[in-house]
Amino acid sequence: MLACGQIFEDRYRIDRVLGKGGMGTVFLAYDITDNSRWAIKEQIIGPRNRKLLISEAEIMSKLHHPALPAFRLKKEIGDLLYLVMEYIDGRTLEDIVREEGRIDEARVTDWFTQICEILVYLHGLPTPVVYRDLKPANIMLEDSGRIRIIDFGIAQQYVGDATKAEVAALTRGYAAPEQYDPKYLLDVRTDIYALAVTMHYLLTGKNPQEPPYIFEPVRKLRSDASPAIEAILTKCLQHNPDDRYKNASELLDDLVHIREKDQKLRREAGRKKVFIGSAVAVALLIAALIGMLNFNRSRQKINLYYKYLEEAGLQTELEPALQKTQEAILLAEDNPDAYIQYADTYIRFGMPEEAAEYIEEVIVPKFPDIYSDQEFQNLVERLEN
């Protein structure tokens, strides 16, 4: 195994350990021929990981993109595999969010766009590459502002629709849910999901590896987020891959035109508010008109009610008087006034027995509490007198 100060392959002087993980140890080394810096990954080869380790070297040797580390050498020594690749100087996004907290949307959108461009490249290769491990710890930001992707430890080449995903140590929280299905087949949309998880974390500061394991809408967690970034992330984070962007190019198009998307969403929201406001206003107006109409109808009904009673009182014959009173009763069957006048009409025309019968058979059964009514009491007094 490598040690600090050692010269590897007669060319690389080991300076220090950059990091250790489940996939091995990464050293910083200097090329003694030109003093350039390189990263050397040392990994133990076993029967269960050999295919992935060899695959990483094979994939990296085919990649030629400014955002990806240049690959120089693969060397097997016994049960150890060494990969020599470009050393990238910068800070991981994991370090940045831990030091700075939530990141401004403009910066996140810039990083989002750069990473998406890298995915377009990887997924668009003659033999597409699915990165499978996008997370803040594997994304570095150089001082220039350029994003770099490191560690292709579990990346895999896509060789057709039936490409079975190799068993690998997935990063819980960032790995798309379908990857935990034993029947999962390799799919570029898992990279889109992981990218969105990373961006959600940067924007909100909510670590996806800590409970509760849900992705709340960005604007619920920070009010200054735009409708566009929320809409994009929401689509990327759908549980069902079919509901996400179908590829990185489609996502990139939305990111490149995010201002136009945001303006469109705000206009639609504005129209929706106007529509809702207008609908409410119309509903209130209709309610007011109906209320006014009902009020007018009610007032007309009341006026007609008392008009009939007045006309009944002016009649000089019993039948017309009873008829007008009955018309009033039909307009307001729950108002006792017309009933009282109906009985009083019998009294007025000298028919107290008919009045008493009407009181007993009609008024009292319909209005059990009528005895407390002053007009009814006056009616009874007139009947008794």
Secondary structure, DSSP 8 states (H G I E B T S, - for coil): ---TT-EETTTEEEEEEEEEETTEEEEEEEETTT--EEEEEEEE--TTTHHHHHHHHHHHHH---TTS--EEEEEEETTEEEEEEE---SEEHHHHHHHH-S--HHHHHHHHHHHHHHHHHHHTSSS-EE-----GGGEEE-TTS-EEE---TT-EE--STT-B-------TTTS-GGGGSTT-B--THHHHHHHHHHHHHHHH---TTSSS-----HHHH-TTS-HHHHHHHHHHT-SSGGGS-SSHHHHHHHHHTHHHHHHHHHHHHHHHHHHHHHHHHHHHHHHHHHHHHHHHHHHHHHHHHHHHHHHHHH-SSHHHHHHHHHHHHHH-TT-HHHHHHHHHHHHHTT-HHHHHHHIIIIIHHH-TTGGG-HHHHHHHHHHH-
